[in-house]
Amino acid sequence: PFPSISMNAVALVLAAALAVGHTLTLPVADNNTAVENSFFKKPNLITFSSKDLFPESFDYDPIRRRFIVGSIAFGSISTVDLDGTIKTRYTFDPSLQLSTSGVKVDVLRDRVLVTAVHAPTASGTLAAFKLSTFEVIFIANGPSPSFWNDVTVDVLGNAYVTGSVSATIYKVTPTGAVSELVHIPQNPPVGLSLNGITYVFRPFGKSFLLVGNTRFNSPVDILPGIIYKVALDDASVSEVLVNDALF
């Protein structure tokens, strides 16, 4: 997922995913944008430290002015304040051996949506928490194997989750009901496919999803990536053409 405050912040995804118990730095605002400067002012960088956190994803809560950060290692959700204070807000039952992956803030419904995966079985879970208190709203489970990776949300509160192993996008209603939106066949077959996902709202047209397809078999066997556009009115899938390979 991508935070809404600044495209500069997207760099955190790469840096944080590689960090192992080191200090992490969060870019907060772009100095070229007067509106952002008037709101954020200082700091432009937030530094915090958490041993072995391994955050794969994060999002921003603009109401409380804090980041929501996941953890591959601990299966937890933490908040990072603008002064660098980090606090664990929720941890999945350690016996479940879950890793938190995608994080999406849903301000309109005071929620944060979090995907969690059990790597040995490639199972998938979507948890919805109250953004203000981190009280659990619902926990929805996907099929196995599916490997629920990332999540986005539409204007009606429906969540869309990528299944990296099943190559399928799943729809989860605001009450936690799960259904399959579309399966995207992989040719050739790959171990991990669909990854990042975002919702694009078109008030006077057809809203759609943009989905990254990483096509990953191993660290030494990675095929060129693809971006798909998925129409929400009929679940039709088309490839977004780019000039250069994504990987």
C-alpha positions as protocol buffer text, in pm:
chain_id: "A"
residue {
  index: 1
  type: PRO
  ca { x: 0 y: 0 z: 0 }
}
residue {
  index: 2
  type: PHE
  ca { x: 104 y: 359 z: -62 }
}
residue {
  index: 3
  type: PRO
  ca { x: 66 y: 641 z: 192 }
}
residue {
  index: 4
  type: SER
  ca { x: -122 y: 947 z: 79 }
}
residue {
  index: 5
  type: ILE
  ca { x: 107 y: 1214 z: 222 }
}
residue {
  index: 6
  type: SER
  ca { x: 398 y: 1201 z: -20 }
}
residue {
  index: 7
  type: MET
  ca { x: 536 y: 975 z: -289 }
}
residue {
  index: 8
  type: ASN
  ca { x: 876 y: 1021 z: -121 }
}
residue {
  index: 9
  type: ALA
  ca { x: 747 y: 801 z: 158 }
}
residue {
  index: 10
  type: VAL
  ca { x: 719 y: 503 z: -76 }
}
residue {
  index: 11
  type: ALA
  ca { x: 1094 y: 463 z: -40 }
}
residue {
  index: 12
  type: LEU
  ca { x: 1035 y: 334 z: 311 }
}
residue {
  index: 13
  type: VAL
  ca { x: 886 y: 12 z: 176 }
}
residue {
  index: 14
  type: LEU
  ca { x: 1217 y: -91 z: 25 }
}
residue {
  index: 15
  type: ALA
  ca { x: 1433 y: 33 z: 310 }
}
residue {
  index: 16
  type: ALA
  ca { x: 1219 y: -111 z: 588 }
}
residue {
  index: 17
  type: ALA
  ca { x: 1179 y: -450 z: 424 }
}
residue {
  index: 18
  type: LEU
  ca { x: 1555 y: -494 z: 433 }
}
residue {
  index: 19
  type: ALA
  ca { x: 1613 y: -360 z: 782 }
}
residue {
  index: 20
  type: VAL
  ca { x: 1711 y: -605 z: 1055 }
}
residue {
  index: 21
  type: GLY
  ca { x: 1713 y: -444 z: 1395 }
}
residue {
  index: 22
  type: HIS
  ca { x: 1851 y: -116 z: 1267 }
}
residue {
  index: 23
  type: THR
  ca { x: 1730 y: 238 z: 1293 }
}
residue {
  index: 24
  type: LEU
  ca { x: 1470 y: 322 z: 1030 }
}
residue {
  index: 25
  type: THR
  ca { x: 1395 y: 662 z: 885 }
}
residue {
  index: 26
  type: LEU
  ca { x: 1051 y: 771 z: 768 }
}
residue {
  index: 27
  type: PRO
  ca { x: 1027 y: 1054 z: 512 }
}
residue {
  index: 28
  type: VAL
  ca { x: 726 y: 1260 z: 615 }
}
residue {
  index: 29
  type: ALA
  ca { x: 672 y: 1540 z: 368 }
}
residue {
  index: 30
  type: ASP
  ca { x: 796 y: 1686 z: 44 }
}
residue {
  index: 31
  type: ASN
  ca { x: 945 y: 2032 z: 94 }
}
residue {
  index: 32
  type: ASN
  ca { x: 827 y: 2131 z: -252 }
}
residue {
  index: 33
  type: THR
  ca { x: 463 y: 2115 z: -145 }
}
residue {
  index: 34
  type: ALA
  ca { x: 346 y: 2419 z: 49 }
}
residue {
  index: 35
  type: VAL
  ca { x: 34 y: 2248 z: 182 }
}
residue {
  index: 36
  type: GLU
  ca { x: 234 y: 1961 z: 325 }
}
residue {
  index: 37
  type: ASN
  ca { x: 486 y: 2197 z: 479 }
}
residue {
  index: 38
  type: SER
  ca { x: 216 y: 2402 z: 646 }
}
residue {
  index: 39
  type: PHE
  ca { x: 65 y: 2089 z: 798 }
}
residue {
  index: 40
  type: PHE
  ca { x: 375 y: 1891 z: 891 }
}
residue {
  index: 41
  type: LYS
  ca { x: 641 y: 2160 z: 926 }
}
residue {
  index: 42
  type: LYS
  ca { x: 890 y: 1950 z: 1124 }
}
residue {
  index: 43
  type: PRO
  ca { x: 1020 y: 1686 z: 1128 }
}
residue {
  index: 44
  type: ASN
  ca { x: 1079 y: 1597 z: 765 }
}
residue {
  index: 45
  type: LEU
  ca { x: 1233 y: 1270 z: 880 }
}
residue {
  index: 46
  type: ILE
  ca { x: 1120 y: 1041 z: 1160 }
}
residue {
  index: 47
  type: THR
  ca { x: 1379 y: 806 z: 1306 }
}
residue {
  index: 48
  type: PHE
  ca { x: 1278 y: 509 z: 1516 }
}
residue {
  index: 49
  type: SER
  ca { x: 1437 y: 182 z: 1620 }
}
residue {
  index: 50
  type: SER
  ca { x: 1287 y: -162 z: 1678 }
}
residue {
  index: 51
  type: LYS
  ca { x: 1499 y: -476 z: 1687 }
}
residue {
  index: 52
  type: ASP
  ca { x: 1417 y: -737 z: 1421 }
}
residue {
  index: 53
  type: LEU
  ca { x: 1086 y: -571 z: 1331 }
}
residue {
  index: 54
  type: PHE
  ca { x: 1105 y: -653 z: 956 }
}
residue {
  index: 55
  type: PRO
  ca { x: 819 y: -424 z: 846 }
}
residue {
  index: 56
  type: GLU
  ca { x: 703 y: -510 z: 495 }
}
residue {
  index: 57
  type: SER
  ca { x: 435 y: -245 z: 472 }
}
residue {
  index: 58
  type: PHE
  ca { x: 304 y: 70 z: 638 }
}
residue {
  index: 59
  type: ASP
  ca { x: 37 y: 337 z: 603 }
}
residue {
  index: 60
  type: TYR
  ca { x: -38 y: 674 z: 759 }
}
residue {
  index: 61
  type: ASP
  ca { x: -317 y: 779 z: 995 }
}
residue {
  index: 62
  type: PRO
  ca { x: -374 y: 1147 z: 911 }
}
residue {
  index: 63
  type: ILE
  ca { x: -617 y: 1200 z: 1200 }
}
residue {
  index: 64
  type: ARG
  ca { x: -372 y: 1103 z: 1473 }
}
residue {
  index: 65
  type: ARG
  ca { x: -63 y: 1187 z: 1266 }
}
residue {
  index: 66
  type: ARG
  ca { x: 112 y: 855 z: 1307 }
}
residue {
  index: 67
  type: PHE
  ca { x: 227 y: 565 z: 1093 }
}
residue {
  index: 68
  type: ILE
  ca { x: 90 y: 211 z: 1119 }
}
residue {
  index: 69
  type: VAL
  ca { x: 367 y: -46 z: 1067 }
}
residue {
  index: 70
  type: GLY
  ca { x: 352 y: -424 z: 1029 }
}
residue {
  index: 71
  type: SER
  ca { x: 607 y: -692 z: 1118 }
}
residue {
  index: 72
  type: ILE
  ca { x: 703 y: -1005 z: 929 }
}
residue {
  index: 73
  type: ALA
  ca { x: 899 y: -1133 z: 1229 }
}
residue {
  index: 74
  type: PHE
  ca { x: 646 y: -1079 z: 1508 }
}
residue {
  index: 75
  type: GLY
  ca { x: 305 y: -1073 z: 1339 }
}
residue {
  index: 76
  type: SER
  ca { x: 234 y: -742 z: 1507 }
}
residue {
  index: 77
  type: ILE
  ca { x: 94 y: -398 z: 1432 }
}
residue {
  index: 78
  type: SER
  ca { x: 271 y: -95 z: 1574 }
}
residue {
  index: 79
  type: THR
  ca { x: 230 y: 281 z: 1562 }
}
residue {
  index: 80
  type: VAL
  ca { x: 513 y: 524 z: 1503 }
}
residue {
  index: 81
  type: ASP
  ca { x: 450 y: 881 z: 1618 }
}
residue {
  index: 82
  type: LEU
  ca { x: 610 y: 1185 z: 1458 }
}
residue {
  index: 83
  type: ASP
  ca { x: 860 y: 1201 z: 1744 }
}
residue {
  index: 84
  type: GLY
  ca { x: 977 y: 845 z: 1668 }
}
residue {
  index: 85
  type: THR
  ca { x: 791 y: 675 z: 1953 }
}
residue {
  index: 86
  type: ILE
  ca { x: 698 y: 321 z: 1852 }
}
residue {
  index: 87
  type: LYS
  ca { x: 433 y: 120 z: 2035 }
}
residue {
  index: 88
  type: THR
  ca { x: 301 y: -229 z: 1964 }
}
residue {
  index: 89
  type: ARG
  ca { x: -79 y: -214 z: 1935 }
}
residue {
  index: 90
  type: TYR
  ca { x: -172 y: -572 z: 1845 }
}
residue {
  index: 91
  type: THR
  ca { x: 3 y: -905 z: 1804 }
}
residue {
  index: 92
  type: PHE
  ca { x: -152 y: -1214 z: 1652 }
}
residue {
  index: 93
  type: ASP
  ca { x: -142 y: -1531 z: 1862 }
}
residue {
  index: 94
  type: PRO
  ca { x: 225 y: -1647 z: 1835 }
}
residue {
  index: 95
  type: SER
  ca { x: 109 y: -2009 z: 1804 }
}
residue {
  index: 96
  type: LEU
  ca { x: -46 y: -1917 z: 1467 }
}
residue {
  index: 97
  type: GLN
  ca { x: 297 y: -1817 z: 1330 }
}
residue {
  index: 98
  type: LEU
  ca { x: 153 y: -1530 z: 1128 }
}
residue {
  index: 99
  type: SER
  ca { x: 348 y: -1248 z: 963 }
}
residue {
  index: 100
  type: THR
  ca { x: 176 y: -915 z: 905 }
}
residue {
  index: 101
  type: SER
  ca { x: 212 y: -803 z: 547 }
}
residue {
  index: 102
  type: GLY
  ca { x: -18 y: -540 z: 392 }
}
residue {
  index: 103
  type: VAL
  ca { x: -145 y: -239 z: 590 }
}
residue {
  index: 104
  type: LYS
  ca { x: -422 y: -6 z: 471 }
}
residue {
  index: 105
  type: VAL
  ca { x: -574 y: 280 z: 668 }
}
residue {
  index: 106
  type: ASP
  ca { x: -947 y: 337 z: 605 }
}
residue {
  index: 107
  type: VAL
  ca { x: -1006 y: 680 z: 758 }
}
residue {
  index: 108
  type: LEU
  ca { x: -1372 y: 704 z: 652 }
}
residue {
  index: 109
  type: ARG
  ca { x: -1463 y: 403 z: 866 }
}
residue {
  index: 110
  type: ASP
  ca { x: -1201 y: 452 z: 1139 }
}
residue {
  index: 111
  type: ARG
  ca { x: -1037 y: 122 z: 1047 }
}
residue {
  index: 112
  type: VAL
  ca { x: -702 y: -19 z: 957 }
}
residue {
  index: 113
  type: LEU
  ca { x: -694 y: -334 z: 744 }
}
residue {
  index: 114
  type: VAL
  ca { x: -403 y: -576 z: 784 }
}
residue {
  index: 115
  type: THR
  ca { x: -317 y: -890 z: 591 }
}
residue {
  index: 116
  type: ALA
  ca { x: -135 y: -1173 z: 765 }
}
residue {
  index: 117
  type: VAL
  ca { x: 16 y: -1487 z: 618 }
}
residue {
  index: 118
  type: HIS
  ca { x: 126 y: -1826 z: 748 }
}
residue {
  index: 119
  type: ALA
  ca { x: 420 y: -1894 z: 519 }
}
residue {
  index: 120
  type: PRO
  ca { x: 445 y: -2275 z: 567 }
}
residue {
  index: 121
  type: THR
  ca { x: 87 y: -2330 z: 445 }
}
residue {
  index: 122
  type: ALA
  ca { x: 51 y: -2011 z: 235 }
}
residue {
  index: 123
  type: SER
  ca { x: -276 y: -1938 z: 413 }
}
residue {
  index: 124
  type: GLY
  ca { x: -417 y: -1587 z: 431 }
}
residue {
  index: 125
  type: THR
  ca { x: -593 y: -1371 z: 688 }
}
residue {
  index: 126
  type: LEU
  ca { x: -742 y: -1022 z: 677 }
}
residue {
  index: 127
  type: ALA
  ca { x: -796 y: -844 z: 1006 }
}
residue {
  index: 128
  type: ALA
  ca { x: -988 y: -519 z: 1049 }
}
residue {
  index: 129
  type: PHE
  ca { x: -912 y: -306 z: 1355 }
}
residue {
  index: 130
  type: LYS
  ca { x: -1059 y: 17 z: 1486 }
}
residue {
  index: 131
  type: LEU
  ca { x: -804 y: 279 z: 1392 }
}
residue {
  index: 132
  type: SER
  ca { x: -849 y: 467 z: 1718 }
}
residue {
  index: 133
  type: THR
  ca { x: -824 y: 174 z: 1962 }
}
residue {
  index: 134
  type: PHE
  ca { x: -700 y: -130 z: 1760 }
}
residue {
  index: 135
  type: GLU
  ca { x: -999 y: -326 z: 1880 }
}
residue {
  index: 136
  type: VAL
  ca { x: -1066 y: -619 z: 1643 }
}
residue {
  index: 137
  type: ILE
  ca { x: -1367 y: -560 z: 1416 }
}
residue {
  index: 138
  type: PHE
  ca { x: -1341 y: -888 z: 1226 }
}
residue {
  index: 139
  type: ILE
  ca { x: -1089 y: -1150 z: 1116 }
}
residue {
  index: 140
  type: ALA
  ca { x: -1153 y: -1314 z: 779 }
}
residue {
  index: 141
  type: ASN
  ca { x: -964 y: -1618 z: 654 }
}
residue {
  index: 142
  type: GLY
  ca { x: -890 y: -1700 z: 294 }
}
residue {
  index: 143
  type: PRO
  ca { x: -836 y: -2037 z: 129 }
}
residue {
  index: 144
  type: SER
  ca { x: -511 y: -2227 z: 151 }
}
residue {
  index: 145
  type: PRO
  ca { x: -288 y: -2205 z: -38 }
}
residue {
  index: 146
  type: SER
  ca { x: -340 y: -1842 z: -130 }
}
residue {
  index: 147
  type: PHE
  ca { x: -82 y: -1629 z: 61 }
}
residue {
  index: 148
  type: TRP
  ca { x: -277 y: -1309 z: 122 }
}
residue {
  index: 149
  type: ASN
  ca { x: -25 y: -1035 z: 62 }
}
residue {
  index: 150
  type: ASP
  ca { x: -154 y: -680 z: 20 }
}
residue {
  index: 151
  type: VAL
  ca { x: -485 y: -499 z: 67 }
}
residue {
  index: 152
  type: THR
  ca { x: -671 y: -191 z: -52 }
}
residue {
  index: 153
  type: VAL
  ca { x: -1022 y: -58 z: 11 }
}
residue {
  index: 154
  type: ASP
  ca { x: -1292 y: 105 z: -204 }
}
residue {
  index: 155
  type: VAL
  ca { x: -1530 y: 390 z: -119 }
}
residue {
  index: 156
  type: LEU
  ca { x: -1795 y: 146 z: 4 }
}
residue {
  index: 157
  type: GLY
  ca { x: -1558 y: -23 z: 248 }
}
residue {
  index: 158
  type: ASN
  ca { x: -1498 y: -341 z: 48 }
}
residue {
  index: 159
  type: ALA
  ca { x: -1142 y: -468 z: 80 }
}
residue {
  index: 160
  type: TYR
  ca { x: -948 y: -628 z: -204 }
}
residue {
  index: 161
  type: VAL
  ca { x: -666 y: -867 z: -119 }
}
residue {
  index: 162
  type: THR
  ca { x: -398 y: -1016 z: -342 }
}
residue {
  index: 163
  type: GLY
  ca { x: -326 y: -1388 z: -322 }
}
residue {
  index: 164
  type: SER
  ca { x: 38 y: -1425 z: -423 }
}
residue {
  index: 165
  type: VAL
  ca { x: 31 y: -1804 z: -447 }
}
residue {
  index: 166
  type: SER
  ca { x: -323 y: -1847 z: -581 }
}
residue {
  index: 167
  type: ALA
  ca { x: -284 y: -1559 z: -833 }
}
residue {
  index: 168
  type: THR
  ca { x: -629 y: -1443 z: -725 }
}
residue {
  index: 169
  type: ILE
  ca { x: -781 y: -1118 z: -602 }
}
residue {
  index: 170
  type: TYR
  ca { x: -1029 y: -1165 z: -319 }
}
residue {
  index: 171
  type: LYS
  ca { x: -1308 y: -930 z: -213 }
}
residue {
  index: 172
  type: VAL
  ca { x: -1389 y: -894 z: 157 }
}
residue {
  index: 173
  type: THR
  ca { x: -1703 y: -703 z: 254 }
}
residue {
  index: 174
  type: PRO
  ca { x: -1717 y: -459 z: 550 }
}
residue {
  index: 175
  type: THR
  ca { x: -1862 y: -745 z: 758 }
}
residue {
  index: 176
  type: GLY
  ca { x: -1582 y: -987 z: 668 }
}
residue {
  index: 177
  type: ALA
  ca { x: -1751 y: -1203 z: 400 }
}
residue {
  index: 178
  type: VAL
  ca { x: -1493 y: -1340 z: 154 }
}
residue {
  index: 179
  type: SER
  ca { x: -1542 y: -1405 z: -217 }
}
residue {
  index: 180
  type: GLU
  ca { x: -1319 y: -1445 z: -520 }
}
residue {
  index: 181
  type: LEU
  ca { x: -1315 y: -1141 z: -748 }
}
residue {
  index: 182
  type: VAL
  ca { x: -1090 y: -1269 z: -1026 }
}
residue {
  index: 183
  type: HIS
  ca { x: -820 y: -1526 z: -1091 }
}
residue {
  index: 184
  type: ILE
  ca { x: -533 y: -1413 z: -1313 }
}
residue {
  index: 185
  type: PRO
  ca { x: -358 y: -1713 z: -1474 }
}
residue {
  index: 186
  type: GLN
  ca { x: 22 y: -1705 z: -1473 }
}
residue {
  index: 187
  type: ASN
  ca { x: 206 y: -1805 z: -1788 }
}
residue {
  index: 188
  type: PRO
  ca { x: 454 y: -1948 z: -1719 }
}
residue {
  index: 189
  type: PRO
  ca { x: 353 y: -2061 z: -1368 }
}
residue {
  index: 190
  type: VAL
  ca { x: 543 y: -1889 z: -1086 }
}
residue {
  index: 191
  type: GLY
  ca { x: 573 y: -1937 z: -711 }
}
residue {
  index: 192
  type: LEU
  ca { x: 465 y: -1586 z: -613 }
}
residue {
  index: 193
  type: SER
  ca { x: 265 y: -1357 z: -839 }
}
residue {
  index: 194
  type: LEU
  ca { x: 15 y: -1087 z: -738 }
}
residue {
  index: 195
  type: ASN
  ca { x: 158 y: -848 z: -483 }
}
residue {
  index: 196
  type: GLY
  ca { x: 88 y: -477 z: -429 }
}
residue {
  index: 197
  type: ILE
  ca { x: -264 y: -345 z: -494 }
}
residue {
  index: 198
  type: THR
  ca { x: -432 y: -3 z: -492 }
}
residue {
  index: 199
  type: TYR
  ca { x: -783 y: 126 z: -559 }
}
residue {
  index: 200
  type: VAL
  ca { x: -839 y: 404 z: -813 }
}
residue {
  index: 201
  type: PHE
  ca { x: -1167 y: 593 z: -768 }
}
residue {
  index: 202
  type: ARG
  ca { x: -1336 y: 744 z: -1073 }
}
residue {
  index: 203
  type: PRO
  ca { x: -1647 y: 944 z: -966 }
}
residue {
  index: 204
  type: PHE
  ca { x: -1757 y: 994 z: -1326 }
}
residue {
  index: 205
  type: GLY
  ca { x: -1623 y: 674 z: -1472 }
}
residue {
  index: 206
  type: LYS
  ca { x: -1537 y: 316 z: -1386 }
}
residue {
  index: 207
  type: SER
  ca { x: -1329 y: 266 z: -1074 }
}
residue {
  index: 208
  type: PHE
  ca { x: -1059 y: 0 z: -1092 }
}
residue {
  index: 209
  type: LEU
  ca { x: -772 y: -174 z: -917 }
}
residue {
  index: 210
  type: LEU
  ca { x: -406 y: -158 z: -1010 }
}
residue {
  index: 211
  type: VAL
  ca { x: -220 y: -476 z: -918 }
}
residue {
  index: 212
  type: GLY
  ca { x: 150 y: -551 z: -928 }
}
residue {
  index: 213
  type: ASN
  ca { x: 249 y: -897 z: -1049 }
}
residue {
  index: 214
  type: THR
  ca { x: 603 y: -976 z: -932 }
}
residue {
  index: 215
  type: ARG
  ca { x: 638 y: -1322 z: -1094 }
}
residue {
  index: 216
  type: PHE
  ca { x: 888 y: -1452 z: -840 }
}
residue {
  index: 217
  type: ASN
  ca { x: 1017 y: -1809 z: -811 }
}
residue {
  index: 218
  type: SER
  ca { x: 1335 y: -1753 z: -612 }
}
residue {
  index: 219
  type: PRO
  ca { x: 1591 y: -1475 z: -551 }
}
residue {
  index: 220
  type: VAL
  ca { x: 1770 y: -1587 z: -868 }
}
residue {
  index: 221
  type: ASP
  ca { x: 1460 y: -1667 z: -1073 }
}
residue {
  index: 222
  type: ILE
  ca { x: 1255 y: -1350 z: -1120 }
}
residue {
  index: 223
  type: LEU
  ca { x: 1061 y: -1277 z: -1437 }
}
residue {
  index: 224
  type: PRO
  ca { x: 982 y: -922 z: -1556 }
}
residue {
  index: 225
  type: GLY
  ca { x: 701 y: -772 z: -1350 }
}
residue {
  index: 226
  type: ILE
  ca { x: 358 y: -675 z: -1482 }
}
residue {
  index: 227
  type: ILE
  ca { x: 94 y: -423 z: -1372 }
}
residue {
  index: 228
  type: TYR
  ca { x: -268 y: -524 z: -1422 }
}
residue {
  index: 229
  type: LYS
  ca { x: -577 y: -306 z: -1433 }
}
residue {
  index: 230
  type: VAL
  ca { x: -885 y: -480 z: -1295 }
}
residue {
  index: 231
  type: ALA
  ca { x: -1224 y: -320 z: -1367 }
}
residue {
  index: 232
  type: LEU
  ca { x: -1458 y: -348 z: -1070 }
}
residue {
  index: 233
  type: ASP
  ca { x: -1781 y: -345 z: -1270 }
}
residue {
  index: 234
  type: ASP
  ca { x: -1707 y: -669 z: -1455 }
}
residue {
  index: 235
  type: ALA
  ca { x: -1371 y: -791 z: -1312 }
}
residue {
  index: 236
  type: SER
  ca { x: -1210 y: -770 z: -1655 }
}
residue {
  index: 237
  type: VAL
  ca { x: -830 y: -770 z: -1654 }
}
residue {
  index: 238
  type: SER
  ca { x: -595 y: -580 z: -1885 }
}
residue {
  index: 239
  type: GLU
  ca { x: -221 y: -527 z: -1876 }
}
residue {
  index: 240
  type: VAL
  ca { x: -84 y: -179 z: -1817 }
}
residue {
  index: 241
  type: LEU
  ca { x: 192 y: -118 z: -2069 }
}
residue {
  index: 242
  type: VAL
  ca { x: 518 y: 29 z: -1938 }
}
residue {
  index: 243
  type: ASN
  ca { x: 832 y: 123 z: -2126 }
}
residue {
  index: 244
  type: ASP
  ca { x: 1073 y: -82 z: -1921 }
}
residue {
  index: 245
  type: ALA
  ca { x: 1064 y: -406 z: -1724 }
}
residue {
  index: 246
  type: LEU
  ca { x: 954 y: -354 z: -1363 }
}
residue {
  index: 247
  type: PHE
  ca { x: 1211 y: -603 z: -1233 }
}
